[in-house]
Amino acid sequence: MCKLLKVLCLLFSAVFTAYPVMSAESPLIQPLIASAQQATPLKATSLEVPLLAIKGAIGPAINDFVVREIKLANGQSNIPLIIITLDTPGGLSASLRDINKSIVNSHIPIACLVYPPGARAASAGTYLLYACPIAAMAPATTIGAATPVNIASPMTPSADDKTAKSTPSAMEKKVLNDAIAYIRSLAQLRSRNELWAEKAVTEAATLTATEALAENVITLIAESPQVLLQKLDGMRVSVQQKNIDLVLHNARIINKNKDWRSRFIATITDPNIAYILMLLGIYGLLLEFYSPGIGIAGIIGGTSLLIALYALQLLPLNVAGAALLLLGIVLLVMESLMPSFGVFGIGGISAFTLGSIFLFDTNLEQFKVSLPIIASFTLVTAGFIVFALGIIYRAKKNKIVSGQEEIINAWVSVEDDFIGAGYVLFNGERWAASSTQALIKHQQVQVQAINGLTLVLAPATTTYSQDTE
């Protein structure tokens, strides 16, 4: 019915466009237009508010999940608000900036809530909270300590440390200034406290929820997402230089859980898992190369290595660490092929261990390989390559003991005197043989080739007689 009224309006305006009395402003047309516009109001009961939870260190998996959900929400018309709950000790700068970029470019207001009580928005979480148009905290939560971790000093430095480094290096100054400029730009965008934001970066300052509200760091305090939704109902929010009045009294919160893709990325981007997958891939390919078979080792190794490479490009990979790790494996392989009294082996183990320690370029413990895992795999790698691959390589050089290849160059015993064609004995078997020389009974002759089922004896070989009768 609504569409029909709109069509009629268009027809009237097209037919009578030459007559001002029958234009869209005519009293005859205005009631039809008004009824058509009022016939399709947005149902308030259909409004949904996605709830995204960020818990733990901010990394590639959280980045993928939050960015995809924000993009999906912006493509729907029944979502007036997005709520993100925060409980994070920090995270990777690249992942944080991707999330903040999505938040800043979203045309739907986004509210960030540090929740539940006892949670924190430390380091990267502070930047994320500043990026949100609406920043809220639950009671008994904290915010701050946003100093970049690679230039953060220990909490209780020793006397030697205090005198050893009085001024930051040029690189540390660049990182620090970039972090300060970034958080100040976010504070200016959201009209929040710039001075404290800079202090959180330079001095690792922190605030409680009450203090943050008093310092104009956050918008309000809310005990839960449901309470936050109630407090935001009717509030005016500025998003992309537009003022939006939030109508949320009939909206319902929809919890958004991570799908299989996000869980898969979270699993493989665990530094320990990525490290193990990379080594399994290398081991599998080496084993397939040394001992070609039905391809199971190669298939598992290739698949593991490809997954590891995908995970490594999402993580802060240190190229020098990866190069050292590969150099260590190469040296251990050389030790298995060309024994060097342990020189290659010791060098390989040292390079492998150092490369594993420096594989990821970050000071965040959440994105480092566990030292016990490094120690375990160092020992396993040394044993696997030096012993296992060494045994396989040496087995290839052993004398063949089966098949026709075993007979070539083997020594056989002449059964009876003959010249031209006769018979010889080999491993208890009687074989037809041919020779251009006269041979005597029990003479030992070397096999030169095999012609069908006839052994071709060497014409000029060292021979000797063996009397067994």
C-alpha positions as CSV (number, residue, x, y, z in Angstrom):
1,M,0.0,0.0,0.0
2,C,2.8,2.3,0.9
3,K,4.6,1.7,-2.4
4,L,1.4,2.2,-4.3
5,L,0.9,5.7,-2.7
6,K,4.4,6.7,-3.6
7,V,3.9,5.6,-7.2
8,L,0.6,7.6,-7.4
9,C,2.5,10.7,-6.1
10,L,5.1,10.3,-8.7
11,L,2.5,10.0,-11.4
12,F,0.6,13.0,-10.3
13,S,3.8,15.1,-10.2
14,A,4.9,13.9,-13.7
15,V,1.5,14.5,-15.4
16,F,0.8,17.9,-13.9
17,T,4.4,19.2,-13.7
18,A,3.4,22.1,-16.0
19,Y,0.7,23.2,-13.5
20,P,2.0,24.8,-10.3
21,V,-1.3,24.1,-8.6
22,M,-0.7,20.3,-8.9
23,S,3.0,20.3,-7.9
24,A,4.4,18.4,-4.9
25,E,3.7,21.4,-2.7
26,S,0.0,21.4,-3.6
27,P,-2.4,20.8,-0.8
28,L,-3.9,17.9,-2.8
29,I,-0.5,16.1,-3.0
30,Q,0.9,16.8,0.4
31,P,-1.5,14.5,2.4
32,L,-0.6,11.6,0.0
33,I,3.1,12.1,0.5
34,A,2.7,12.5,4.3
35,S,0.7,9.3,4.6
36,A,3.3,7.4,2.4
37,Q,6.2,8.6,4.6
38,Q,4.4,7.8,7.9
39,A,3.3,4.4,6.7
40,T,6.8,2.8,7.1
41,P,8.2,3.8,10.4
42,L,11.3,2.0,11.7
43,K,10.2,-0.5,14.3
44,A,11.9,0.3,17.6
45,T,11.6,-3.3,18.7
46,S,13.9,-4.4,15.9
47,L,16.8,-2.4,17.1
48,E,19.9,-4.5,18.0
49,V,23.1,-3.5,19.8
50,P,26.0,-5.8,19.1
51,L,28.2,-6.5,22.1
52,L,31.9,-7.3,21.3
53,A,34.2,-8.5,24.0
54,I,37.9,-7.8,24.0
55,K,39.6,-9.9,26.6
56,G,43.3,-10.5,26.8
57,A,46.1,-9.1,24.7
58,I,45.1,-7.3,21.5
59,G,46.5,-9.2,18.6
60,P,45.6,-10.4,15.0
61,A,42.7,-12.6,16.1
62,I,41.0,-9.8,18.1
63,N,41.8,-7.4,15.3
64,D,40.1,-9.6,12.7
65,F,37.1,-10.2,14.9
66,V,36.4,-6.6,15.9
67,V,37.1,-5.1,12.4
68,R,34.8,-7.6,10.7
69,E,32.0,-7.1,13.2
70,I,32.1,-3.3,12.9
71,K,32.1,-3.5,9.1
72,L,29.1,-5.9,9.3
73,A,27.2,-3.7,11.7
74,N,27.7,-0.6,9.4
75,G,26.0,-2.5,6.6
76,Q,22.8,-2.9,8.6
77,S,20.1,-0.3,9.2
78,N,18.7,-1.6,12.5
79,I,21.9,-1.1,14.6
80,P,22.0,2.3,16.4
81,L,25.0,1.5,18.6
82,I,27.9,-0.9,19.0
83,I,29.3,-1.7,22.5
84,I,32.8,-3.0,23.1
85,T,33.8,-4.3,26.5
86,L,37.5,-4.0,27.4
87,D,39.8,-6.0,29.7
88,T,43.2,-5.9,28.2
89,P,46.9,-5.5,29.4
90,G,47.8,-4.1,26.0
91,G,48.8,-5.5,22.6
92,L,50.3,-5.1,19.3
93,S,50.5,-1.6,17.8
94,A,49.5,-2.7,14.3
95,S,46.4,-4.5,15.5
96,L,45.4,-1.6,17.7
97,R,45.7,0.9,14.9
98,D,43.5,-1.3,12.6
99,I,40.8,-1.5,15.2
100,N,40.9,2.3,15.9
101,K,40.8,3.0,12.2
102,S,37.5,1.0,12.0
103,I,36.1,2.8,15.1
104,V,36.9,6.3,13.8
105,N,35.5,5.6,10.3
106,S,32.3,3.9,11.6
107,H,29.1,5.9,11.0
108,I,27.5,4.0,13.9
109,P,28.4,5.3,17.4
110,I,30.6,2.9,19.3
111,A,30.7,2.8,23.1
112,C,33.7,1.2,24.8
113,L,33.2,0.0,28.4
114,V,36.0,-1.2,30.7
115,Y,34.2,-4.2,32.1
116,P,33.8,-6.3,34.3
117,P,34.8,-4.8,37.7
118,G,38.4,-5.4,38.2
119,A,39.2,-5.1,34.5
120,R,41.7,-2.7,33.0
121,A,42.4,-0.8,29.8
122,A,46.1,-0.7,30.0
123,S,48.6,0.3,27.3
124,A,46.9,-0.3,24.0
125,G,43.5,-0.4,25.8
126,T,43.9,3.3,26.7
127,Y,44.3,4.3,23.0
128,L,41.3,2.2,22.1
129,L,39.2,3.8,24.8
130,Y,40.2,7.3,23.6
131,A,39.3,6.4,20.0
132,C,35.7,5.5,20.9
133,P,33.0,8.3,20.7
134,I,31.7,7.0,24.0
135,A,34.1,5.9,26.7
136,A,32.8,4.3,29.9
137,M,34.2,2.4,32.8
138,A,32.7,0.1,35.4
139,P,33.5,0.6,39.1
140,A,36.8,-0.8,40.3
141,T,38.4,-0.7,36.9
142,T,41.6,1.2,35.8
143,I,43.0,2.9,32.7
144,G,46.5,4.1,31.7
145,A,50.1,3.0,31.6
146,A,50.2,3.6,27.9
147,T,54.0,3.9,27.5
148,P,55.2,1.8,24.5
149,V,56.6,-1.4,26.1
150,N,59.8,-1.4,24.1
151,I,61.0,1.8,25.8
152,A,59.4,1.2,29.2
153,S,61.9,1.0,32.0
154,P,61.6,-1.4,34.9
155,M,59.5,-0.5,37.9
156,T,62.5,-0.6,40.3
157,P,65.7,0.0,38.4
158,S,69.0,-0.6,40.0
159,A,71.6,2.1,40.6
160,D,73.6,0.9,37.7
161,D,70.6,1.1,35.4
162,K,69.9,4.7,36.5
163,T,73.4,5.9,35.7
164,A,73.8,3.7,32.6
165,K,71.1,5.3,30.5
166,S,70.1,8.9,31.4
167,T,68.7,9.9,28.0
168,P,66.6,7.9,25.5
169,S,68.0,6.9,22.2
170,A,66.9,8.5,18.9
171,M,64.7,5.5,18.1
172,E,63.1,5.6,21.5
173,K,62.4,9.3,21.0
174,K,60.7,8.6,17.7
175,V,58.6,5.8,19.1
176,L,57.6,7.9,22.1
177,N,56.8,11.0,20.1
178,D,54.7,9.0,17.7
179,A,52.7,7.5,20.6
180,I,52.2,10.9,22.1
181,A,51.0,12.4,18.9
182,Y,48.7,9.5,18.2
183,I,46.9,9.6,21.6
184,R,46.7,13.4,21.5
185,S,45.0,13.3,18.1
186,L,42.4,10.8,19.5
187,A,41.8,13.0,22.5
188,Q,41.3,16.1,20.3
189,L,38.9,14.1,18.1
190,R,36.8,13.1,21.0
191,S,37.2,16.4,23.0
192,R,38.8,14.6,26.0
193,N,41.7,15.4,28.3
194,E,44.8,15.7,26.2
195,L,47.2,16.5,29.0
196,W,46.4,13.3,30.9
197,A,46.5,11.3,27.7
198,E,50.1,12.5,27.1
199,K,50.9,11.8,30.8
200,A,49.7,8.3,30.4
201,V,52.2,7.8,27.6
202,T,55.2,9.6,29.0
203,E,54.8,8.8,32.7
204,A,52.7,5.6,32.5
205,A,50.0,7.4,34.6
206,T,46.9,5.5,35.6
207,L,43.4,6.4,36.8
208,T,40.5,4.7,38.5
209,A,37.0,5.0,37.0
210,T,36.0,7.8,39.3
211,E,39.2,9.7,38.7
212,A,38.9,9.2,35.0
213,L,35.4,10.7,35.0
214,A,36.6,13.7,37.0
215,E,39.5,14.2,34.6
216,N,37.3,14.1,31.5
217,V,39.0,11.0,30.3
218,I,35.8,9.0,30.0
219,T,32.2,9.9,29.3
220,L,30.4,8.1,32.2
221,I,30.5,5.2,34.6
222,A,28.3,2.2,34.1
223,E,28.2,-1.1,36.0
224,S,27.3,-3.3,33.0
225,P,26.5,-3.1,29.3
226,Q,22.8,-3.1,30.1
227,V,23.2,-0.1,32.5
228,L,25.3,1.6,29.9
229,L,22.6,1.2,27.3
230,Q,20.0,2.7,29.6
231,K,22.3,5.7,30.4
232,L,23.0,6.4,26.7
233,D,19.3,6.5,25.8
234,G,18.5,10.0,24.5
235,M,22.2,11.1,24.6
236,R,23.5,13.1,21.7
237,V,26.8,11.8,20.2
238,S,29.1,13.3,17.6
239,V,30.1,10.8,14.9
240,Q,32.0,11.9,11.8
241,Q,31.1,15.5,12.5
242,K,27.4,14.6,12.7
243,N,25.3,14.8,15.9
244,I,23.2,11.7,16.4
245,D,20.5,11.4,19.1
246,L,20.5,7.8,20.5
247,V,17.1,6.2,20.8
248,L,17.8,3.0,22.7
249,H,14.9,2.4,25.0
250,N,13.6,-0.6,22.9
251,A,17.0,-1.8,21.7
252,R,18.3,-5.2,22.8
253,I,21.9,-6.3,23.3
254,I,23.2,-9.1,21.0
255,N,26.3,-10.9,22.2
256,K,28.7,-11.5,19.3
257,N,30.9,-14.6,19.8
258,K,34.0,-15.4,17.8
259,D,33.3,-17.6,14.9
260,W,35.5,-20.5,13.7
261,R,37.7,-18.1,11.6
262,S,38.6,-15.9,14.6
263,R,39.2,-18.9,16.8
264,F,41.4,-20.5,14.1
265,I,43.4,-17.2,13.8
266,A,43.7,-17.0,17.6
267,T,45.1,-20.5,17.7
268,I,47.7,-20.2,14.9
269,T,48.8,-16.7,15.9
270,D,49.8,-18.0,19.4
271,P,53.6,-17.6,19.1
272,N,54.2,-21.0,20.6
273,I,51.8,-22.7,18.1
274,A,53.2,-20.7,15.1
275,Y,56.8,-21.7,16.2
276,I,55.8,-25.4,16.5
277,L,54.0,-25.4,13.1
278,M,57.1,-23.8,11.5
279,L,59.4,-26.5,12.9
280,L,57.1,-29.3,12.0
281,G,56.9,-28.0,8.5
282,I,60.7,-27.9,8.2
283,Y,61.1,-31.3,9.7
284,G,58.5,-32.8,7.4
285,L,60.1,-31.4,4.3
286,L,63.6,-32.5,5.4
287,L,62.3,-36.0,6.2
288,E,60.5,-36.3,2.8
289,F,63.6,-35.1,1.0
290,Y,65.9,-37.6,2.7
291,S,63.6,-40.5,2.6
292,P,61.0,-40.2,-0.2
293,G,58.0,-42.4,0.4
294,I,54.3,-42.1,0.1
295,G,54.4,-38.4,0.8
296,I,52.8,-38.2,4.3
297,A,55.8,-36.3,5.8
298,G,55.9,-33.9,2.8
299,I,52.1,-33.3,2.9
300,I,52.1,-32.6,6.7
301,G,55.3,-30.6,6.5
302,G,54.1,-28.4,3.6
303,T,50.7,-27.8,5.1
304,S,52.2,-26.9,8.5
305,L,54.8,-24.6,7.0
306,L,52.2,-22.7,4.9
307,I,49.9,-22.2,8.0
308,A,53.0,-21.1,10.0
309,L,54.0,-18.6,7.3
310,Y,50.4,-17.1,7.3
311,A,50.6,-16.8,11.1
312,L,54.1,-15.3,11.0
313,Q,53.0,-12.5,8.6
314,L,50.3,-11.5,11.1
315,L,52.8,-11.4,14.1
316,P,55.7,-9.0,14.6
317,L,58.3,-11.3,13.0
318,N,62.0,-10.4,13.6
319,V,63.8,-11.1,10.3
320,A,67.1,-11.5,12.0
321,G,65.7,-14.0,14.4
322,A,64.1,-16.1,11.6
323,A,67.4,-16.0,9.6
324,L,69.3,-17.2,12.7
325,L,66.8,-20.1,13.2
326,L,67.1,-21.2,9.6
327,L,70.9,-20.9,9.7
328,G,70.9,-23.1,12.8
329,I,68.9,-25.8,10.9
330,V,71.3,-25.6,7.9
331,L,74.3,-26.0,10.1
332,L,72.8,-29.0,11.9
333,V,72.0,-30.6,8.5
334,M,75.6,-30.1,7.4
335,E,76.7,-31.8,10.6
336,S,74.6,-34.8,9.8
337,L,76.0,-34.9,6.2
338,M,79.6,-33.9,6.8
339,P,80.7,-34.8,10.3
340,S,83.0,-31.9,11.5
341,F,83.8,-33.1,15.1
342,G,80.8,-31.0,16.4
343,V,81.8,-27.6,14.9
344,F,78.7,-27.4,12.7
345,G,76.6,-29.0,15.4
346,I,77.5,-26.6,18.2
347,G,77.2,-23.6,15.8
348,G,73.8,-24.9,14.6
349,I,72.4,-25.3,18.1
350,S,73.6,-21.9,19.2
351,A,72.1,-20.2,16.1
352,F,68.9,-22.2,16.4
353,T,68.5,-21.2,20.1
354,L,69.2,-17.5,19.5
355,G,66.9,-17.4,16.5
356,S,64.1,-18.9,18.5
357,I,64.5,-16.3,21.3
358,F,64.5,-13.3,18.9
359,L,62.0,-14.7,16.5
360,F,59.3,-12.1,17.4
361,D,60.1,-8.4,17.6
362,T,58.2,-7.5,20.7
363,N,58.6,-7.1,24.5
364,L,55.1,-8.3,25.2
365,E,55.2,-11.6,27.0
366,Q,52.0,-12.7,25.3
367,F,53.7,-12.6,21.9
368,K,56.9,-14.4,22.8
369,V,57.8,-18.0,22.5
370,S,58.0,-19.8,25.8
371,L,61.6,-20.6,26.9
372,P,60.8,-24.2,28.0
373,I,59.4,-24.8,24.5
374,I,62.5,-23.3,22.9
375,A,64.7,-25.5,25.1
376,S,62.7,-28.6,24.3
377,F,62.7,-28.1,20.6
378,T,66.4,-27.2,20.6
379,L,67.2,-30.6,22.0
380,V,64.7,-32.4,19.8
381,T,66.0,-30.6,16.7
382,A,69.6,-31.4,17.5
383,G,68.8,-35.0,18.1
384,F,66.5,-35.3,15.1
385,I,68.9,-33.8,12.6
386,V,72.2,-35.0,13.8
387,F,71.1,-38.6,14.5
388,A,68.0,-39.3,12.6
389,L,69.0,-37.6,9.3
390,G,72.5,-38.8,9.8
391,I,71.4,-42.4,10.0
392,I,69.2,-42.0,6.9
393,Y,72.0,-40.5,4.9
394,R,74.5,-43.2,5.9
395,A,72.0,-45.9,5.1
396,K,71.8,-44.6,1.6
397,K,75.6,-45.2,1.2
398,N,75.4,-48.8,2.5
399,K,75.9,-51.7,0.1
400,I,72.7,-53.0,-1.5
401,V,71.8,-56.4,-0.2
402,S,68.8,-57.3,-2.4
403,G,67.6,-57.3,-6.0
404,Q,69.6,-57.3,-9.2
405,E,71.6,-54.3,-7.9
406,E,73.1,-56.7,-5.3
407,I,74.6,-59.0,-8.0
408,I,76.4,-56.3,-10.0
409,N,80.1,-56.3,-8.9
410,A,79.5,-59.3,-6.7
411,W,81.9,-62.3,-6.6
412,V,80.5,-65.7,-7.8
413,S,82.0,-69.2,-7.8
414,V,82.4,-71.2,-11.0
415,E,80.5,-74.5,-10.8
416,D,82.6,-76.4,-13.4
417,D,85.2,-75.6,-16.0
418,F,83.9,-73.8,-19.0
419,I,84.6,-71.2,-21.6
420,G,81.9,-69.1,-23.2
421,A,78.8,-70.4,-21.4
422,G,78.5,-72.2,-18.1
423,Y,77.1,-72.0,-14.6
424,V,78.2,-70.2,-11.4
425,L,77.0,-70.2,-7.8
426,F,75.9,-67.0,-6.0
427,N,74.4,-67.1,-2.5
428,G,73.5,-70.7,-2.9
429,E,71.7,-70.1,-6.2
430,R,72.8,-71.6,-9.6
431,W,73.0,-68.9,-12.3
432,A,73.8,-69.2,-16.0
433,A,76.9,-67.3,-16.9
434,S,79.0,-66.2,-19.9
435,S,82.7,-65.4,-20.1
436,T,85.2,-64.7,-22.8
437,Q,87.9,-66.3,-20.7
438,A,88.4,-70.0,-19.7
439,L,87.3,-70.5,-16.2
440,I,88.1,-73.4,-13.9
441,K,86.0,-75.0,-11.1
442,H,85.7,-73.0,-7.9
443,Q,87.3,-70.0,-9.4
444,Q,86.0,-66.7,-8.0
445,V,84.9,-64.2,-10.7
446,Q,83.3,-60.8,-10.5
447,V,79.9,-60.1,-12.2
448,Q,80.1,-57.3,-14.7
449,A,76.4,-57.1,-15.9
450,I,73.2,-59.1,-16.2
451,N,71.8,-60.0,-19.6
452,G,68.3,-61.4,-18.9
453,L,68.9,-64.3,-16.6
454,T,72.6,-64.7,-17.6
455,L,75.4,-63.2,-15.6
456,V,78.1,-61.5,-17.7
457,L,81.4,-62.1,-16.0
458,A,84.2,-59.6,-16.0
459,P,86.8,-60.5,-18.7
460,A,89.8,-59.0,-16.9
461,T,89.3,-59.4,-13.2
462,T,91.5,-60.6,-10.4
463,T,90.8,-64.3,-10.0
464,Y,91.9,-66.9,-7.6
465,S,91.1,-70.6,-7.0
466,Q,89.5,-72.0,-3.9
467,D,89.7,-75.7,-3.4
468,T,86.8,-77.0,-1.4
469,E,86.9,-80.6,-2.4
